[in-house]
Amino acid sequence: MFERLQEVEEKHSQVQEQLSDPSVTSDLEKLKELGQLNAELERLVIPYRRYKKAMEEAKSARELLKKETDSEMRKMIEQEIEAQEESAGKLEEELKLLLVPKDPRDEKDVIVEVKAGEGGDESALFAGDLFRLYQRLAERRGWKFEVLSSDPSDVGGFRNVTFAVKGKGGVYSQLKHEAGVHRVQRVPATESQGRIHTSAAGVLVFPEAEEVEVQIDLNDLRIDVFRSSGPGGQSVNTTDSAVRITHLPTDTVVTCQDEKSQLQNREKAMRILRARLYQVELERQERERADERRSQVRTVDRSEKIRTYNYPQNRVTDHRVGVSIHNLPEVMEGNIDQFLEALASKERSDKLNQPA
């Protein structure tokens, strides 16, 4: 680890020299590029220098302790050594986390799909609850929330709903761990006997892809237009505005019918398709690097749950990190920060423990 940090410090010194070079300061593009690199390197260099200073102070204090005979002075020096070593230890842990490789997708916006699963009407209602949970979370974070496609259930909620979330601070890094099977235990509104039912909904989270990141050959697409069948305004149901796009090589199908305009539905469908194909390509690359890794989409299809929402016990438990929150209404209002922080911490820890 320290060899890597030494290399980073040397690189930082080189960048500092370049930033003071007149030929660079007159080149705005180069100056911007070096400025960004300098800021990235300083995330490691500043705590590394503080770590080295703490270690040097502790070393000097130990040398002084060897020569000191006064008991009171020795006690003060020993306390100083302890404080510097404690500071160095904390900085070392911080540096370990900073050296964890970043997921290049973390800064991206996302497209999220919530799908009803086992449980019939109750599952659709729960899918609607999860949709509102993420909508509230976006409001709390100041993120932009946009519905791209929806298939409402007759009893409320959704059989399937897809939405985009955009914002600062790396939306994908915050929401990627939401992918998986979410289970609910409660008495459904349609249950006359008061019995507790268990149902589930699946959540998929895709980093939103730019057009330059996913090249789609129009010859690989079959585009069908049809009349919207869902609830909506007058023109939605009376014109052929709904769009279904099939990517023939992968048999990926995307349908959008929420907008009145066929063009708007087509644009939204292409956004979803790009995100799905981008995810497929990323998963292919990940399988080549590590066959044991499971893709996000397959995780959603597995029977095991990632989180349980238990209404009778007013408890929500994330099974991956063993964290429970005993305030279900607050969770359903989008307050899932405790889960997100625990999952991010687990991800960092897992990466630190991976063999080099």
Buried (B, 14 or more C-beta within 10 A) or exposed (E): EEEEBEEBBEBBEEBBEBBEEEEBEEEEEBBEEBEEBBEBBBEBBEBBBBBBBBBEBBEBBBEBBEEBEEEEEEEBBBEBBEBBBEBBEBBBEBBEEBBBEEBEBBBBBBBBBBBBBBBBBBBBBBBBBBBEBBBBBBEEBEBEBBBBBBBBBEBEBBBBBBBBBBBEEBBBBBBBBBBBBBBBBBBBEEEEEEEEBBBBBBBBBBBBBEEEBBEBEEEEBEEEBEEBEEEBEEEBBEBEBBBBBBBEEEEBBBBBBBBBEBEBBBBBBBBBBBBBBBBBEBBEEBEEEEEEEEBBBEBBEEEEBBBBBBBEEEBBBBBBBEBBBEEBEEBBBBBBEBBBEBBBEBBBEEBEEEEE
